[in-house]
Amino acid sequence: MQIEDIEKMTLDDVRKEYDRISQSTANSLGTWQKIYEWKQQDLLNQRLEKINISMLKLTKIVTILTAVNVIVAVISIVVNFI
């Protein structure tokens, strides 16, 4: 839009153009807000997945250590009765 076009506009034309651009801007901002939230959620999901994998590894280690502890306890009981 050129200056000459703006000079020829009535107040009502300016209001309509303002409303149109405001709506377009609001729609764009809404879209970018959704994209931002989606990316933020994706990043959070990646971090949570890493935490879940770490917790699974720790659970396996604790399970193995518990099994070793039970075996040692059984051996200790058997040795004490012999």
N, C-alpha and C positions, 0 to 999 in steps of 0.2 A: 504494500500500500504506500502510495506516495503522498507527500504533503498536500498537493493539490486535491487529491481525493479526500483527505481528512478535512480540508477547509470547506469542501462542498457538502459535507455530512451535516445532517440535522442533529439536534441533541438526542432525539429518539434513535437515530441511526448509530450514534456513538454508544448509547446505552445497550442496544442490541449487539453491537460488535463486542462491547465489554463483556456482556453476559455470555456470548459465544466463546470468547477466549477464556473467560473464567471457568466455564464448564469444561472446555478442552483441557485446561491446566489441571483442574481437579481430577479429571479422568486419568490423565497421565500420572499425576502424583499417586493416585490410588493404585494404578498398575505397578508403578515402581515400588510402592510400599509393599504390595503383595510379593513382588520379586525379591525384595530385601528380606522379608519374613521367611520366604521359601529357602533362600540361600542360608539364612541364619539357622533355620531348622535342619538343613542338610549338614551344616558344619557341626551342629550339636549332635546329630545322629552319628556322624563319623567318630566324634569323641566318645560317645556312649558305647559305640561298637568296640573301640579300643579298650575301654574300661571293662566291658563284658568279657572280652578275650582274656584280659589280664586276670580277672576274677575267676574265670574258668581254669586257667593255668594254676592259680593259687589253690583252688578247690582240689584239683588233681594232686598237687603236692601234699596238701593236708591229708587227703585220703590215703596216699602212699605212706606218709609218716604214721598215720593212725594204724594202718595195717602192720607196719614194722613194730610199732609199740605193742600191739596185741600179740604178735609172734614172740617178741622178747618176753612179755609177761607170761605167756604159756610155757616157754622154755624155762623161765625162772621157777615157775610152780613145779614143773616136772623135775628139775634139778633139786629142788628143796625136798621132794618126796623120795628121792633116790638115796 
